[in-house]
């Protein structure tokens, strides 16, 4: 089926169209629709784009646990980042670069008192580790929206059984769908603004004597929305399940993500006020290159090196060429999960996983900046070569992560006891150096054996052990459920190699040399207690308290500052989380309200300084003592009777007051936490008058916020509006029921505003302009 539609964007010269596929035929009516006999027995709001009520509002949970289930995920644009799936949940301030949010250095999440690096992410029971773009395992590399069953998040107090050394409370769990019982599949094609082209293909084996599996491949290609450059993502997922019996199964999962993109710059507010589409240069600027007097390199014995040349001087404006700013990642994750009942009342689940990580990033360096470092390292006797001009700044990353998660679940009369362990070894390799290019030009070929200077070459290892025990006690004829849990976390950290400049050279003399530094971070008594009380069949009260401990965020950055032989060991970060809430599930509406208080000790605050080589912010960390946050989160769906379940409204309202308890540096006590808006509100209207049409308009408001802790730089509040129309399924037009078409538009009113900030600096990233997609699905 060929679809042609023309939509104009006033701010762009190009006109574009987008097409995306959902994962099941005809709006997944079998999975998303509610059978009439079931709806008569169950009091709840129903709709093809409403998340299943019990999961969406966290029925039965002792914490504020909310979810986006498959029904709601079907409305998302094809290829969106895994982080953007959280932005519809209350309390989550998610900022990404571009309509799909695929640029890895343009992501931030803020929830209550925490940021992205202080959250925990889990995929089908596999911990995702840290979210760093360098060496981490950010969730967006490992999921495709079409394969997700749900995203379940606890903004304040995740379960003690969740494996994570980074969370101080918040946990987001991603669950992929199981293979279908029926042989089949689906195919898709996506085109859109910024020359977006995306394909998705999925094949299902169906049930073959207890075995069933699927494999999918998506390919995403797009231009950057500002400046030259492209995004190229190939993503493969596979899942196979074999059921030995009703009690025992084995599941294998595979994810491969091959990613390449070009950088886009951050800048000051004044820069974007002058040019909202400011980007890197498509060609090398004229007049910025000038030859310098001929120089000679000298061999270590004092003789002249025959490879003498005339260097090229390049100022900072000559390092803006986009081809010299790329990011490449190649990540693979394997997991094997065994699930069985040891006895009638005891279940065992064990998951082994292995992740292989590789990649590199490139940013240029000017001749003058390189020259000074080269001269010092050459004087110290390092094997370096005189810079030729613009330097090729290579940062390589690699390593692997392997671990085992094992858990037991024991059912007794009034007790549900869970206990288990998690063990992981995460090995990370990083190098940084500057290489010459032919002719000293930014568009020259890289000369891999001409190193102008060295910066880093180290391996860090994290060995993690977590133990947990939890008892869920049912009281008052199951009306009251009490959870008592305890967790122990221990992380051994080690970094070996050249940490930074001073290990190579100090004042033109030999530096410290390769070092071995590290520390042990452990807390063996981390309690949690919670209760949920069912007032009646529709209403619940819940309350919880938990203590959490985490490996300091930015540990590699802290230990790779070569300021001495042995840096001072930082304190592990700690947080106390308290919640009190209410949830209700009525025939025409459901809602959840949570009041929260969080205290955060030994907090390492991320700040940024301007790197003179890249002219972009670079993070460092400061211990700012304690901070706190309190507020509320309210979410719900309302389906007025007068519209006969054809229209429903959803809304989330979050308020928080987050401040420093202890001031640090020039940041006084009582200052607001950076990048932490007081108010976040989302709302939407969905209309589905027939079986073949669903339409939605939604809006999100983010209040003003400071980007630093001294309350110097303030970002404006803004509201962004999005919409979609879904067509397909049973229809009076004679169209095949296995074909559906959806149109998505992001930033409907083309709002221009700064939406992303580098904490502690005056550097920002702007919100993407209006972006159109159209979505076509064919399932078989």
C-alpha positions as CSV (number, residue, x, y, z in Angstrom):
1,X,0.0,0.0,0.0
2,X,1.5,3.3,-1.0
3,X,0.5,6.4,1.0
4,X,1.2,10.0,-0.1
5,X,0.5,13.0,2.1
6,X,2.1,16.5,2.1
7,X,2.5,18.4,5.3
8,X,4.3,21.8,5.4
9,X,6.6,22.9,8.2
10,X,6.9,26.7,8.0
11,X,10.4,26.8,9.5
12,X,11.9,24.3,7.1
13,X,12.4,24.3,3.4
14,X,11.8,20.5,3.2
15,X,8.5,18.8,3.4
16,X,8.4,15.4,5.0
17,X,6.2,12.4,5.7
18,X,6.7,9.6,8.3
19,X,5.6,6.0,8.5
20,X,5.8,3.7,11.4
21,X,4.6,0.2,12.3
22,X,3.0,-1.0,15.4
23,X,3.8,-4.6,16.5
24,X,0.5,-6.3,16.0
25,X,-2.2,-6.3,13.4
26,X,-5.1,-3.8,13.4
27,X,-4.1,-1.9,16.5
28,X,-3.4,-5.1,18.4
29,X,-7.0,-5.6,19.1
30,X,-6.5,-9.1,20.5
31,X,-4.1,-7.7,23.2
32,X,-5.5,-4.2,23.7
33,X,-9.2,-4.6,23.6
34,X,-11.1,-5.8,26.7
35,X,-13.5,-8.7,26.3
36,X,-17.1,-7.7,27.2
37,X,-17.5,-10.5,29.7
38,X,-14.3,-9.5,31.5
39,X,-15.3,-5.8,31.6
40,X,-18.6,-6.7,33.2
41,X,-16.7,-8.4,36.1
42,X,-13.9,-5.8,36.5
43,X,-14.5,-2.1,37.4
44,X,-12.0,-0.1,35.3
45,X,-11.6,2.4,32.6
46,X,-11.1,0.7,29.2
47,X,-9.6,1.9,25.9
48,X,-7.3,0.8,23.1
49,X,-4.6,3.4,24.3
50,X,-5.2,3.1,28.1
51,X,-2.6,1.1,30.1
52,X,-4.0,-1.8,32.0
53,X,-5.3,-0.2,35.2
54,X,-3.8,-2.5,37.9
55,X,-0.3,-2.1,36.4
56,X,-0.7,1.6,35.5
57,X,-1.5,2.8,39.0
58,X,0.4,0.1,40.9
59,X,-2.5,-1.8,42.5
60,X,-1.1,-3.8,45.4
61,X,2.2,-2.1,45.6
62,X,3.5,-0.5,48.8
63,X,5.3,2.3,46.8
64,X,4.2,4.7,44.1
65,X,4.7,2.3,41.2
66,X,3.4,3.5,37.8
67,X,3.7,2.0,34.3
68,X,3.3,2.6,30.7
69,X,1.9,-0.7,29.4
70,X,1.7,-2.0,25.8
71,X,-1.6,-0.5,25.0
72,X,-0.2,3.0,25.6
73,X,3.2,2.2,24.1
74,X,1.4,1.6,20.7
75,X,0.9,5.3,20.3
76,X,4.6,6.2,20.5
77,X,6.5,7.2,17.4
78,X,8.6,4.4,15.9
79,X,12.2,4.4,17.0
80,X,12.0,6.7,20.0
81,X,14.6,6.4,22.8
82,X,13.9,4.1,25.7
83,X,14.2,7.2,28.0
84,X,11.4,9.0,26.2
85,X,9.1,6.2,27.3
86,X,9.4,7.6,30.8
87,X,8.3,11.1,30.1
88,X,4.6,10.4,30.4
89,X,5.0,9.2,34.0
90,X,4.5,11.6,36.9
91,X,7.6,13.2,38.4
92,X,10.0,12.3,35.5
93,X,11.5,15.4,33.9
94,X,13.0,13.7,30.7
95,X,15.0,15.9,28.3
96,X,16.3,14.4,25.0
97,X,17.8,15.8,21.9
98,X,15.6,15.5,18.8
99,X,12.1,14.1,18.3
100,X,13.4,10.5,18.8
101,X,15.9,11.3,21.5
102,X,18.7,9.2,20.0
103,X,21.6,11.6,20.6
104,X,23.4,10.0,23.5
105,X,25.0,13.1,24.9
106,X,21.7,15.0,24.9
107,X,19.8,13.0,27.5
108,X,18.9,13.9,31.0
109,X,16.4,12.6,33.5
110,X,15.4,14.3,36.8
111,X,13.0,12.7,39.3
112,X,12.5,13.9,42.9
113,X,16.1,14.5,44.2
114,X,17.8,12.3,41.6
115,X,19.3,12.4,38.2
116,X,19.8,9.8,35.5
117,X,23.0,8.4,36.9
118,X,21.3,7.8,40.3
119,X,18.5,5.7,38.8
120,X,18.5,2.0,38.3
121,X,17.4,0.3,35.0
122,X,16.5,-3.4,34.6
123,X,15.7,-5.2,31.3
124,X,13.9,-8.6,31.7
125,X,15.7,-9.1,35.1
126,X,19.1,-8.0,33.7
127,X,20.6,-5.0,35.4
128,X,21.7,-2.3,33.0
129,X,24.6,-0.9,35.0
130,X,25.4,2.8,34.8
131,X,23.9,5.1,32.2
132,X,27.1,6.8,31.1
133,X,27.5,7.3,27.3
134,X,31.2,6.4,27.8
135,X,31.5,2.7,28.9
136,X,28.0,2.5,30.4
137,X,24.9,0.5,29.4
138,X,22.2,3.1,28.9
139,X,18.7,1.5,28.5
140,X,18.1,3.2,25.1
141,X,20.7,1.0,23.4
142,X,18.8,-2.2,24.3
143,X,15.1,-1.7,23.5
144,X,12.9,-1.1,20.5
145,X,9.5,0.2,21.3
146,X,7.7,-2.4,19.1
147,X,9.1,-5.3,21.3
148,X,8.2,-3.8,24.7
149,X,5.3,-5.1,26.9
150,X,5.6,-2.4,29.6
151,X,7.8,0.1,31.3
152,X,7.3,0.1,35.1
153,X,8.9,2.8,37.2
154,X,9.1,3.6,40.9
155,X,10.2,7.2,41.2
156,X,11.3,7.0,44.9
157,X,11.7,3.5,46.3
158,X,12.4,0.6,44.1
159,X,12.1,-3.0,45.3
160,X,15.1,-4.4,47.4
161,X,15.3,-7.3,44.9
162,X,16.1,-5.0,42.0
163,X,19.8,-5.5,41.0
164,X,21.5,-2.1,40.8
165,X,24.6,-0.4,42.3
166,X,23.6,3.1,41.0
167,X,20.0,3.6,42.3
168,X,19.3,5.7,45.3
169,X,15.6,4.9,45.1
170,X,14.2,5.2,41.5
171,X,14.0,2.0,39.5
172,X,12.7,1.6,35.9
173,X,12.0,-1.9,34.7
174,X,11.6,-2.7,31.0
175,X,9.8,-5.9,30.0
176,X,9.8,-7.2,26.4
177,X,6.9,-9.2,25.0
178,X,7.0,-12.9,24.9
179,X,7.1,-14.7,21.5
180,X,3.6,-15.3,20.0
181,X,1.9,-18.7,20.0
182,X,1.2,-18.2,16.3
183,X,3.6,-18.2,13.4
184,X,3.7,-14.8,11.7
185,X,5.3,-11.4,11.8
186,X,5.2,-7.9,10.7
187,X,7.0,-5.4,8.4
188,X,7.3,-1.7,8.6
189,X,8.7,1.3,6.9
190,X,9.1,4.8,8.4
191,X,9.9,8.1,6.6
192,X,9.7,11.6,8.1
193,X,11.1,15.0,8.8
194,X,14.9,15.4,8.8
195,X,14.9,12.7,6.1
196,X,14.0,10.0,8.6
197,X,13.8,6.5,7.2
198,X,13.2,3.6,9.5
199,X,12.3,-0.1,8.8
200,X,11.3,-2.7,11.2
201,X,10.9,-6.5,10.4
202,X,9.9,-9.2,12.9
203,X,9.4,-12.9,12.4
204,X,7.7,-15.3,14.8
205,X,8.0,-19.1,14.9
206,X,4.8,-19.7,16.8
207,X,4.6,-22.5,19.4
208,X,6.5,-25.6,18.2
209,X,6.1,-28.3,20.9
210,X,6.8,-25.9,23.7
211,X,9.4,-23.8,21.8
212,X,8.6,-20.4,20.4
213,X,10.8,-17.5,19.4
214,X,11.0,-14.2,17.5
215,X,13.8,-12.1,15.9
216,X,13.5,-8.5,14.8
217,X,15.6,-5.9,13.1
218,X,15.2,-2.2,12.9
219,X,17.2,0.2,10.9
220,X,17.0,4.0,11.5
221,X,18.6,6.7,9.4
222,X,18.1,10.4,9.9
223,X,19.7,13.7,9.5
224,X,20.4,15.8,12.5
225,X,17.7,18.4,13.0
226,X,20.3,21.2,13.2
227,X,23.7,21.3,11.5
228,X,25.1,18.7,9.1
229,X,25.5,15.1,10.0
230,X,23.4,11.9,10.3
231,X,22.2,9.2,12.8
232,X,22.6,5.6,11.8
233,X,21.2,2.8,14.1
234,X,20.9,-0.9,13.4
235,X,19.2,-2.8,16.2
236,X,18.5,-6.5,16.4
237,X,16.5,-8.3,19.1
238,X,15.8,-12.0,19.5
239,X,14.0,-14.0,22.2
240,X,13.4,-17.7,22.5
241,X,11.4,-19.6,25.1
242,X,11.2,-23.3,25.7
243,X,8.7,-24.6,28.2
244,X,9.8,-28.0,29.6
245,X,6.5,-28.1,31.5
246,X,4.0,-25.8,33.1
247,X,6.5,-25.3,36.0
248,X,9.8,-25.0,34.2
249,X,11.0,-22.9,31.3
250,X,14.2,-21.6,29.7
251,X,14.5,-18.2,28.0
252,X,17.3,-16.8,25.9
253,X,17.5,-13.2,24.8
254,X,19.8,-11.4,22.4
255,X,20.2,-7.7,21.7
256,X,22.7,-6.1,19.3
257,X,22.9,-2.3,18.8
258,X,25.2,-0.8,16.2
259,X,25.1,3.0,16.4
260,X,26.8,5.9,14.6
261,X,26.0,9.6,14.8
262,X,27.6,13.0,14.5
263,X,27.7,15.5,17.3
264,X,25.7,18.6,17.6
265,X,27.0,21.5,19.8
266,X,25.7,22.9,23.0
267,X,26.1,26.7,23.3
268,X,25.1,29.7,25.4
269,X,21.6,31.2,25.3
270,X,22.9,34.1,23.3
271,X,24.1,31.8,20.6
272,X,20.8,30.1,20.1
273,X,18.9,33.5,20.4
274,X,21.0,34.5,17.3
275,X,20.7,31.2,15.5
276,X,18.3,28.6,16.8
277,X,19.6,26.0,14.3
278,X,23.2,26.6,15.3
279,X,25.4,23.5,14.4
280,X,28.9,22.5,13.4
281,X,30.3,23.7,10.1
282,X,29.5,21.7,7.0
283,X,32.9,22.6,5.4
284,X,36.2,23.9,6.8
285,X,36.0,27.7,7.2
286,X,38.1,29.7,4.8
287,X,40.9,31.9,6.1
288,X,41.4,30.0,9.4
289,X,44.5,28.0,8.3
290,X,48.0,29.4,8.1
291,X,51.4,27.7,7.7
292,X,54.0,28.1,10.5
293,X,57.8,28.1,10.1
294,X,59.1,24.6,9.3
295,X,59.9,22.6,12.4
296,X,61.8,19.4,13.0
297,X,61.2,16.5,15.3
298,X,64.1,15.0,17.1
299,X,64.9,11.4,17.8
300,X,65.7,10.4,21.4
301,X,69.4,10.3,20.5
302,X,69.3,13.9,19.4
303,X,69.4,13.4,15.7
304,X,66.9,15.1,13.4
305,X,63.9,13.0,12.4
306,X,63.5,12.8,8.6
307,X,59.8,13.3,8.8
308,X,60.1,17.1,9.2
309,X,57.2,19.1,8.0
310,X,55.5,22.5,8.0
311,X,52.8,22.6,10.7
312,X,49.5,24.3,10.2
313,X,48.1,26.8,12.7
314,X,44.4,26.4,13.4
315,X,42.4,28.5,15.7
316,X,39.4,27.4,17.7
317,X,37.1,28.4,14.8
318,X,38.9,25.9,12.7
319,X,37.8,22.9,14.8
320,X,34.1,23.3,14.1
321,X,34.1,20.9,11.1
322,X,31.4,18.3,11.7
323,X,33.3,15.3,10.2
324,X,35.7,15.5,13.1
325,X,32.9,15.0,15.7
326,X,31.4,11.5,15.7
327,X,30.2,8.8,18.1
328,X,30.4,5.1,17.4
329,X,29.0,2.3,19.6
330,X,28.7,-1.5,19.1
331,X,27.0,-3.2,22.0
332,X,25.7,-6.8,22.4
333,X,23.8,-8.3,25.3
334,X,23.1,-12.0,25.8
335,X,21.0,-13.4,28.7
336,X,19.8,-16.8,29.7
337,X,17.0,-17.2,32.3
338,X,15.9,-20.4,33.9
339,X,12.6,-20.5,35.8
340,X,11.3,-23.5,37.8
341,X,9.3,-24.6,40.8
342,X,11.6,-26.5,43.2
343,X,8.5,-27.6,45.2
344,X,4.8,-26.7,45.1
345,X,5.4,-23.5,47.0
346,X,9.0,-22.5,46.1
347,X,10.1,-21.0,42.8
348,X,13.6,-20.3,41.6
349,X,14.6,-17.9,38.9
350,X,18.2,-17.5,37.7
351,X,19.5,-15.2,35.0
352,X,23.0,-15.2,33.6
353,X,24.0,-12.4,31.2
354,X,27.0,-11.2,29.2
355,X,27.5,-7.8,27.6
356,X,30.2,-6.9,25.1
357,X,30.8,-3.2,24.7
358,X,33.0,-1.4,22.1
359,X,33.2,2.0,20.5
360,X,34.9,5.3,20.2
361,X,34.3,9.1,20.0
362,X,36.1,11.8,18.1
363,X,36.5,15.5,18.8
364,X,39.1,17.8,17.3
365,X,41.9,19.8,19.0
366,X,43.6,22.9,17.7
367,X,47.3,23.2,16.9
368,X,48.0,25.7,19.7
369,X,46.3,23.7,22.4
370,X,48.1,20.5,21.3
371,X,51.5,22.1,20.9
372,X,51.9,23.0,24.6
373,X,51.0,19.5,25.8
374,X,53.2,17.9,23.1
375,X,56.2,20.0,24.1
376,X,55.9,19.0,27.7
377,X,55.4,15.3,26.9
378,X,58.3,15.3,24.4
379,X,60.6,16.9,27.0
380,X,59.6,14.1,29.4
381,X,60.8,11.5,26.9
382,X,57.4,10.3,25.7
383,X,57.1,8.8,22.2
384,X,55.1,11.7,20.7
385,X,55.2,13.5,17.3
386,X,55.1,17.2,16.6
387,X,51.4,18.3,15.8
388,X,50.7,19.0,12.2
389,X,47.6,21.1,12.6
390,X,44.1,20.1,13.6
391,X,44.4,17.0,15.8
392,X,42.2,13.9,15.7
393,X,41.0,13.5,19.3
394,X,40.3,9.8,19.7
395,X,38.6,8.4,22.8
396,X,38.1,4.6,22.6
397,X,35.9,2.6,25.0
398,X,35.4,-1.1,25.4
399,X,35.1,-3.9,27.8
400,X,32.5,-6.4,29.0
401,X,30.0,-7.0,31.8
402,X,28.9,-10.4,33.1
403,X,26.8,-11.4,36.0
404,X,24.3,-13.7,37.6
405,X,21.0,-12.9,39.3
406,X,19.5,-15.6,41.4
407,X,16.2,-15.4,43.4
408,X,14.0,-17.7,45.4
409,X,10.3,-17.2,46.2
410,X,8.6,-19.1,48.9
411,X,4.8,-19.1,49.5
412,X,3.5,-19.9,53.0
413,X,0.0,-19.4,54.5
414,X,0.3,-15.6,55.2
415,X,3.9,-15.0,54.0
416,X,5.5,-14.5,50.7
417,X,9.3,-14.7,51.3
418,X,11.8,-13.7,48.7
419,X,15.6,-13.9,48.9
420,X,18.5,-13.9,46.5
421,X,21.8,-12.5,45.3
422,X,23.4,-10.7,42.4
423,X,27.0,-10.9,41.4
424,X,28.6,-8.9,38.6
425,X,32.0,-8.0,37.2
426,X,32.1,-4.9,34.9
427,X,35.4,-4.3,33.1
428,X,35.8,-1.0,31.2
429,X,38.8,0.1,29.1
430,X,39.3,3.7,28.0
431,X,42.0,5.5,26.0
432,X,42.4,9.1,25.0
433,X,45.0,10.5,22.7
434,X,45.5,13.1,19.9
435,X,46.6,11.9,16.5
436,X,48.0,13.8,13.5
437,X,46.1,14.1,10.2
438,X,47.7,14.4,6.7
439,X,48.3,18.0,5.8
440,X,47.3,19.1,9.3
441,X,43.8,19.6,7.9
442,X,40.6,18.6,9.6
443,X,39.6,16.7,6.4
444,X,42.9,14.9,6.2
445,X,43.5,11.2,6.7
446,X,44.3,10.0,10.2
447,X,47.9,9.1,10.8
448,X,47.5,6.3,13.4
449,X,51.2,6.1,14.2
450,X,51.7,9.8,14.9
451,X,50.5,10.5,18.4
452,X,50.8,14.2,19.3
453,X,50.0,13.6,23.0
454,X,48.6,11.0,25.4
455,X,45.9,11.6,28.0
456,X,44.4,8.4,29.3
457,X,44.9,4.6,29.0
458,X,43.3,2.7,31.8
459,X,41.0,-0.2,32.8
460,X,38.5,0.1,35.6
461,X,36.8,-2.9,37.2
462,X,33.6,-3.0,39.3
463,X,32.9,-6.2,41.2
464,X,29.4,-6.1,42.8
465,X,27.7,-8.3,45.3
466,X,24.1,-7.7,46.4
467,X,22.0,-9.8,48.8
468,X,18.4,-9.3,49.7
469,X,15.6,-10.7,51.8
470,X,12.0,-9.7,51.8
471,X,8.9,-10.9,53.5
472,X,5.4,-9.9,52.4
473,X,2.9,-10.6,55.2
474,X,-0.8,-10.8,54.6
475,X,-3.0,-9.6,57.5
476,X,-6.7,-8.8,58.1
477,X,-8.0,-11.4,55.7
478,X,-5.5,-10.1,53.0
479,X,-6.8,-6.5,53.3
480,X,-3.4,-5.4,54.7
481,X,-0.1,-6.3,53.1
482,X,3.1,-5.6,55.0
483,X,6.5,-5.7,53.3
484,X,9.7,-5.9,55.3
485,X,12.9,-6.1,53.3
486,X,16.7,-5.9,53.8
487,X,19.5,-5.4,51.3
488,X,23.3,-5.6,51.4
489,X,25.4,-3.9,48.7
490,X,29.1,-4.2,48.2
491,X,31.2,-2.8,45.2
492,X,34.9,-3.3,44.9
493,X,36.3,-0.7,42.5
494,X,39.7,-0.6,40.9
495,X,41.3,1.5,38.2
496,X,44.7,0.6,36.7
497,X,46.7,2.5,34.1
498,X,47.4,6.0,33.0
499,X,44.7,8.1,34.6
500,X,45.3,11.6,33.1
501,X,48.1,14.0,32.0
502,X,50.0,13.9,35.3
503,X,50.6,10.2,35.0
504,X,52.4,10.9,31.7
505,X,54.2,14.1,32.6
506,X,54.5,16.8,35.3
507,X,56.2,20.1,34.4
508,X,58.0,18.5,31.5
509,X,59.3,15.7,33.7
510,X,58.3,12.1,33.9
511,X,54.9,11.9,35.6
512,X,53.5,9.5,38.3
513,X,53.4,6.6,35.8
514,X,50.6,4.0,35.5
515,X,48.8,3.7,38.8
516,X,46.5,1.3,40.6
517,X,43.8,3.1,42.7
518,X,40.4,2.3,44.0
519,X,38.2,1.7,47.0
520,X,35.5,-0.5,48.5
521,X,32.0,0.8,48.8
522,X,29.6,-1.2,50.9
523,X,26.6,-0.9,53.1
524,X,25.2,-4.1,54.6
525,X,22.1,-2.9,56.4
526,X,19.7,-1.2,54.0
527,X,16.2,-1.7,55.3
528,X,12.9,-1.1,53.6
529,X,9.4,-1.3,55.0
530,X,6.0,-0.7,53.4
531,X,2.3,-1.4,53.7
532,X,-0.7,-1.3,51.4
533,X,-4.2,-1.4,52.9
534,X,-7.3,-2.2,50.8
535,X,-10.0,0.1,52.2
536,X,-12.5,-1.6,49.9
537,X,-12.6,-3.2,46.4
538,X,-11.6,0.0,44.7
539,X,-9.4,2.0,47.1
540,X,-6.0,1.5,48.7
541,X,-3.7,3.4,51.0
542,X,0.0,2.8,50.9
543,X,3.1,3.9,52.7
544,X,6.8,3.0,52.6
545,X,10.3,3.9,53.9
546,X,13.6,2.7,52.4
547,X,17.3,3.4,52.8
548,X,19.5,3.2,49.7
549,X,23.2,3.3,49.0
550,X,25.0,3.6,45.7
551,X,28.5,3.7,44.2
552,X,29.4,7.4,43.7
553,X,28.2,8.7,40.4
554,X,31.0,9.5,38.0
555,X,33.4,7.1,39.8
556,X,35.7,6.7,36.7
557,X,35.9,10.5,36.4
558,X,36.7,10.9,40.1
559,X,39.5,8.3,40.1
560,X,40.9,9.3,36.7
561,X,41.9,12.8,38.0
562,X,45.6,12.3,38.4
563,X,46.2,14.8,41.1
564,X,48.2,12.5,43.3
565,X,49.4,8.9,43.6
566,X,46.3,7.9,45.6
567,X,43.1,10.1,45.4
568,X,41.0,10.4,48.5
569,X,38.2,7.8,48.4
570,X,34.8,9.4,48.0
571,X,31.9,8.5,50.2
572,X,29.1,6.3,48.8
573,X,25.9,8.3,48.2
574,X,23.0,7.6,50.5
575,X,19.3,8.4,50.4
576,X,16.3,7.9,52.7
577,X,12.9,7.8,50.9
578,X,9.5,8.2,52.5
579,X,6.1,7.8,50.7
580,X,2.5,8.0,51.7
581,X,-0.2,7.6,49.1
582,X,-3.7,6.7,47.9
583,X,-5.0,5.0,44.8
584,X,-8.4,4.3,43.5
585,X,-9.9,2.3,40.6
586,X,-13.4,3.4,39.7
587,X,-15.6,2.5,36.7
588,X,-15.1,5.9,35.0
589,X,-11.7,7.0,36.4
590,X,-8.5,5.8,38.2
591,X,-6.0,7.8,40.1
592,X,-2.9,7.5,42.3
593,X,-1.6,10.2,44.7
594,X,1.8,10.0,46.4
595,X,3.3,12.4,49.0
596,X,7.1,12.0,49.3
597,X,10.1,13.1,51.2
598,X,13.7,12.3,50.3
599,X,16.9,13.1,52.1
600,X,20.2,12.7,50.2
601,X,23.6,12.4,52.0
602,X,27.1,12.5,50.6
603,X,25.7,13.7,47.3
604,X,28.2,14.2,44.5
605,X,27.0,17.1,42.4
606,X,27.8,17.0,38.7
607,X,29.2,20.3,37.5
608,X,30.7,21.3,34.2
609,X,33.8,23.2,33.0
610,X,34.5,24.3,29.4
611,X,37.1,21.9,27.8
612,X,39.5,24.2,25.9
613,X,40.1,21.5,23.3
614,X,36.5,20.8,22.4
615,X,34.8,24.1,23.5
616,X,32.1,21.9,25.1
617,X,31.3,21.3,28.8
618,X,33.1,18.5,30.6
619,X,31.7,17.0,33.8
620,X,33.4,16.9,37.2
621,X,32.0,16.1,40.6
622,X,31.9,17.9,43.9
623,X,30.7,16.5,47.3
624,X,27.9,18.9,48.3
625,X,26.9,17.2,51.5
626,X,23.1,16.7,52.0
627,X,20.1,17.8,50.1
628,X,16.3,17.1,50.4
629,X,13.2,17.1,48.3
630,X,9.5,16.9,49.2
631,X,6.3,17.1,47.1
632,X,3.5,15.1,45.6
633,X,2.7,13.2,42.4
634,X,-0.8,12.8,41.1
635,X,-1.8,10.8,38.0
636,X,-5.1,9.4,36.6
637,X,-7.4,8.7,33.7
638,X,-11.0,9.9,33.5
639,X,-13.6,8.5,31.0
640,X,-16.9,10.5,31.1
641,X,-20.0,8.3,30.9
642,X,-21.6,10.8,28.5
643,X,-19.2,9.8,25.7
644,X,-20.0,6.1,26.0
645,X,-16.3,5.2,26.5
646,X,-15.3,6.9,23.3
647,X,-13.3,9.7,24.9
648,X,-11.0,9.7,27.9
649,X,-8.6,12.2,29.5
650,X,-5.4,11.5,31.3
651,X,-3.3,13.8,33.4
652,X,-0.2,13.8,35.6
653,X,0.7,16.6,38.0
654,X,4.0,16.6,40.0
655,X,5.3,19.2,42.4
656,X,8.6,19.1,44.3
657,X,10.7,21.4,46.4
658,X,14.3,20.3,46.1
659,X,17.1,22.2,47.9
660,X,20.6,22.0,49.5
661,X,20.7,21.2,53.2
662,X,24.4,21.8,53.3
663,X,25.8,24.6,51.1
664,X,29.0,23.9,49.2
665,X,31.5,26.3,47.6
666,X,29.6,29.4,46.4
667,X,26.3,27.6,46.7
668,X,24.5,28.6,49.9
669,X,22.3,26.5,52.1
670,X,18.7,26.4,50.9
671,X,19.6,26.8,47.2
672,X,17.4,24.9,44.8
673,X,18.9,21.8,43.1
674,X,20.0,22.4,39.6
675,X,17.9,21.3,36.6
676,X,15.0,20.5,39.0
677,X,11.7,22.2,38.0
678,X,9.1,22.6,40.7
679,X,6.1,21.7,38.5
680,X,5.7,19.1,35.7
681,X,2.2,18.6,34.3
682,X,1.1,16.5,31.4
683,X,-2.4,16.0,30.0
684,X,-4.1,14.4,27.1
685,X,-7.4,13.7,25.4
686,X,-7.9,10.5,23.4
687,X,-10.9,9.9,21.2
688,X,-11.9,6.6,19.7
689,X,-15.4,6.8,18.2
690,X,-15.0,3.7,16.0
691,X,-13.0,0.5,15.9
692,X,-10.8,1.9,13.1
693,X,-9.9,5.3,14.5
694,X,-8.0,6.6,17.6
695,X,-6.9,10.2,17.9
696,X,-5.0,12.0,20.7
697,X,-3.7,15.4,21.6
698,X,-1.4,15.8,24.6
699,X,0.6,18.5,26.3
700,X,3.4,18.7,28.8
701,X,4.3,21.7,30.9
702,X,7.7,22.1,32.6
703,X,8.2,25.0,35.0
704,X,11.3,27.3,35.1
705,X,14.4,25.9,36.7
706,X,18.0,26.9,37.5
707,X,20.8,25.2,35.8
708,X,23.3,25.8,38.6
709,X,23.2,25.5,42.4
710,X,23.9,29.2,43.0
711,X,20.7,30.1,41.2
712,X,22.5,32.2,38.6
713,X,21.3,30.7,35.3
714,X,17.5,30.2,34.9
715,X,15.7,28.4,32.1
716,X,12.2,29.5,31.1
717,X,9.1,27.4,31.6
718,X,7.5,26.0,28.5
719,X,4.7,23.8,27.2
720,X,5.0,21.3,24.3
721,X,2.0,19.8,22.5
722,X,2.0,16.5,20.5
723,X,-0.7,14.6,18.7
724,X,-1.4,11.4,16.7
725,X,-4.1,9.8,14.6
726,X,-4.3,6.0,14.3
727,X,-6.3,4.4,11.5
728,X,-6.8,0.6,11.0
729,X,-8.6,-2.5,12.1
730,X,-12.2,-3.4,11.3
731,X,-13.5,-0.7,8.9
732,X,-16.3,0.0,6.5
733,X,-13.9,0.9,3.6
734,X,-12.8,-2.6,2.7
735,X,-9.2,-2.0,3.7
736,X,-7.3,-5.1,5.0
737,X,-7.7,-5.4,8.8
738,X,-4.0,-6.3,9.2
739,X,-3.0,-2.8,7.9
740,X,-2.9,0.3,10.0
741,X,-1.7,3.8,9.5
742,X,-0.7,6.4,12.1
743,X,0.4,10.1,11.9
744,X,2.4,11.6,14.7
745,X,3.5,15.2,15.2
746,X,5.9,16.3,17.9
747,X,6.1,20.0,19.1
748,X,2.9,20.8,17.2
749,X,3.1,24.5,17.7
750,X,6.8,24.7,16.8
751,X,7.9,26.0,20.2
752,X,11.5,27.4,20.3
753,X,12.9,27.1,23.8
754,X,16.1,25.9,25.6
755,X,15.1,22.5,27.0
756,X,18.4,20.8,28.1
757,X,21.1,22.2,30.3
758,X,24.6,21.2,31.3
759,X,24.4,21.5,35.0
760,X,26.7,24.1,36.6
761,X,27.2,25.9,33.3
762,X,25.5,28.4,31.0
763,X,25.5,25.9,28.1
764,X,22.2,24.5,26.7
765,X,20.6,22.5,24.0
766,X,17.4,23.7,22.3
767,X,14.1,21.8,21.8
768,X,13.6,20.2,18.4
769,X,11.2,22.0,16.0
770,X,7.9,20.6,14.8
771,X,8.4,17.0,13.6
772,X,6.0,14.9,11.5
773,X,5.7,11.1,11.2
774,X,3.2,8.8,9.5
775,X,3.0,5.2,10.5
776,X,2.0,2.2,8.3
777,X,1.7,-1.3,9.7
778,X,1.4,-4.6,7.9
779,X,1.1,-7.8,10.0
780,X,0.9,-11.4,8.9
